[in-house]
């Protein structure tokens, strides 16, 4: 997956850092803090269901919330919805 993400940045010097054995929300929070400090992006594959749910809510959910707010600031009657892998599982967002 990381190589697929890297193809979007073909003109830039990219450093990859692999972080294995992320097993807790605290681990994720430390990774987020380091990424913020280093102005980084995070590409991830998570296999522990509780951590995936946390990422969906704290990461994807926040992005959706921000997108809806910004969209409605521009167009007051904007209707929104969810499709794709999150469309059927309301607890994952």
Secondary structure as UniProt FT lines:
FT   HELIX           2..6
FT   HELIX           7..9
FT   TURN            10..11
FT   HELIX           25..37
FT   TURN            38..39
FT   HELIX           49..55
FT   HELIX           56..60
FT   HELIX           61..74
FT   TURN            76..77
FT   HELIX           84..86
FT   TURN            87..88
FT   HELIX           90..92
//
